[in-house]
Amino acid sequence: HHCSSSMLRGSLRAHEKVCPRAPVLCAAEDGRCRWTGPRVEQDAHEATCVWVVMKAQIGSLHETFEGQIRELKALNATSAREIRELKLLHTNSEVERKKSEENHNKLHMKHKKWEEKHSKLHNELQWLHNELQWDML
């Protein structure tokens, strides 16, 4: 109890919140100011405290930076999601490319077999044609 006011014990906490003699901290105590003094002197101290002035000036900058940090975190999360999606698309396209390559190879093999059959039939037809030519003579 920092003053000579008399009160009931249950009223002490409420009184300390408004008592002009109660010790208080500077508004910039969360920065660098370590001043502690009676509430009645707080306004005079804060009117000349460099840290209070700086806190007021950088407060809006701090809020701006915090907003930008939140935006960057959101963009980072979006980028990470898009990277995962691109990796998945790349994987899927790689799978499709391999399937396409396999299909191409299968078709190429079928084409080679068809060429072989075609060549064989062509040779047989040529032989028959020659035989017919021979028989006609």
LOMIDO-11050 format. One line per field, with one value per residue (C-alpha): residue number from 1; x, y, z. Coordinates in nm, 4 decimals. Last residue first. Example, Ala and Ser with C-alpha at 12.3 -4.5 7.8 and 13.67 -1.06 7.14 Angstrom:
BEGIN
i: c(2|1)
x: c(1.3670|1.2300)
y: c(-0.1060|-0.4500)
z: c(0.7140|0.7800)
! end
This chain:
BEGIN
i: c(137|136|135|134|133|132|131|130|129|128|127|126|125|124|123|122|121|120|119|118|117|116|115|114|113|112|111|110|109|108|107|106|105|104|103|102|101|100|99|98|97|96|95|94|93|92|91|90|89|88|87|86|85|84|83|82|81|80|79|78|77|76|75|74|73|72|71|70|69|68|67|66|65|64|63|62|61|60|59|58|57|56|55|54|53|52|51|50|49|48|47|46|45|44|43|42|41|40|39|38|37|36|35|34|33|32|31|30|29|28|27|26|25|24|23|22|21|20|19|18|17|16|15|14|13|12|11|10|9|8|7|6|5|4|3|2|1)
x: c(0.5227|0.2202|0.3540|0.6610|0.4570|0.2405|0.5460|0.6872|0.3616|0.3559|0.7123|0.6261|0.3173|0.5254|0.7806|0.5063|0.3507|0.6865|0.7450|0.3968|0.4415|0.7747|0.6253|0.3327|0.5776|0.7715|0.4452|0.3426|0.6817|0.6474|0.2960|0.4267|0.7148|0.4752|0.2458|0.5410|0.6504|0.2970|0.2825|0.6199|0.5029|0.1805|0.3803|0.6070|0.2994|0.1600|0.4886|0.5109|0.1491|0.2205|0.5318|0.3300|0.0615|0.3229|0.4832|0.1398|0.0795|0.4238|0.3590|0.0221|0.1820|0.4580|0.2021|0.0141|0.3398|0.4288|0.0898|0.1253|0.4752|0.3397|0.0728|0.3324|0.5508|0.2648|0.1791|0.5444|0.5538|0.2425|0.4069|0.7379|0.6394|0.4394|0.7100|0.9734|0.7862|0.7357|1.1034|1.2225|1.0367|0.9525|0.5720|0.5933|0.7613|0.5080|0.2169|0.3620|0.4286|0.0875|0.1087|0.4139|0.7365|0.9006|1.1217|1.2836|1.2296|1.3525|1.0512|0.7818|0.8341|0.7236|0.4036|0.6274|0.5654|0.3470|0.3975|0.0847|0.0892|-0.1934|-0.4138|-0.6323|-0.5541|-0.4223|-0.7703|-0.9398|-0.6825|-0.7165|-1.0973|-1.1248|-0.9029|-1.1355|-0.9979|-0.7780|-0.5750|-0.2163|-0.0524|0.1664|0.0000)
y: c(-6.9153|-6.8833|-7.1094|-6.8934|-6.5776|-6.7606|-6.8734|-6.5199|-6.3837|-6.6536|-6.5647|-6.1950|-6.2721|-6.4758|-6.1952|-5.9400|-6.1656|-6.1945|-5.8191|-5.7450|-5.9931|-5.8333|-5.4849|-5.5894|-5.7266|-5.3988|-5.2022|-5.4149|-5.3496|-4.9744|-4.9811|-5.1494|-4.8998|-4.6059|-4.7507|-4.7840|-4.4269|-4.3014|-4.4861|-4.3372|-3.9888|-4.0386|-4.1366|-3.8342|-3.6146|-3.7476|-3.6865|-3.3366|-3.2672|-3.3880|-3.1718|-2.8780|-2.9338|-2.9519|-2.6327|-2.4663|-2.5587|-2.4255|-2.1063|-2.0567|-2.1137|-1.8670|-1.6158|-1.6492|-1.6122|-1.3103|-1.1516|-1.2131|-1.0618|-0.7628|-0.7081|-0.7357|-0.4896|-0.2405|-0.2856|-0.2273|0.0807|0.2103|0.1561|0.3033|0.6621|0.5988|0.3717|0.6329|0.9006|0.6662|0.5637|0.9246|0.9895|1.3596|1.3512|0.9958|1.1230|1.4019|1.1608|0.9009|1.1347|1.0851|0.7115|0.6879|0.5733|0.3088|0.3982|0.1061|0.2380|0.0001|-0.1346|-0.3152|-0.0474|0.2156|0.3044|0.3695|0.1446|0.2168|0.2482|0.3445|0.7055|0.8378|0.5386|0.4257|0.0546|0.0327|0.1270|-0.1657|-0.4043|-0.2612|-0.2670|-0.6099|-0.4922|-0.2028|0.1409|0.4073|0.6287|0.6834|0.5923|0.3221|0.0000)
z: c(-12.2227|-12.0099|-11.7427|-11.6952|-11.6493|-11.4026|-11.2153|-11.2147|-11.0798|-10.8173|-10.7090|-10.7004|-10.4987|-10.2564|-10.2298|-10.1672|-9.9090|-9.7299|-9.7533|-9.6214|-9.3407|-9.2466|-9.2781|-9.0565|-8.7992|-8.8104|-8.7710|-8.4763|-8.3147|-8.3782|-8.2331|-7.9186|-7.8954|-7.9359|-7.6714|-7.4326|-7.5102|-7.4503|-7.1197|-7.0226|-7.1199|-6.9213|-6.6116|-6.6622|-6.7063|-6.3781|-6.1963|-6.3431|-6.2502|-5.8951|-5.8767|-6.0092|-5.7440|-5.4667|-5.6014|-5.6085|-5.2448|-5.1436|-5.3394|-5.1671|-4.8255|-4.9119|-5.0333|-4.7020|-4.5082|-4.7184|-4.6507|-4.2764|-4.2856|-4.4763|-4.2138|-3.9356|-4.1226|-4.1501|-3.7814|-3.6917|-3.9109|-3.7332|-3.3953|-3.5092|-3.4437|-3.1264|-2.9866|-3.0728|-2.8782|-2.5809|-2.5952|-2.5969|-2.2709|-2.2289|-2.2193|-2.0775|-1.7607|-1.7032|-1.7634|-1.5237|-1.2297|-1.0533|-1.1221|-0.8965|-1.0596|-1.2720|-1.5654|-1.7520|-2.1017|-2.3735|-2.5535|-2.3532|-2.0887|-2.3404|-2.1534|-1.8497|-1.5502|-1.2498|-0.8745|-0.6793|-0.5442|-0.7680|-0.6671|-0.9576|-1.0008|-0.6417|-0.5122|-0.6889|-0.5461|-0.1924|-0.1767|-0.0108|0.2789|0.3567|0.3073|0.4605|0.2366|0.3516|0.0249|-0.1187|0.0000)
! end
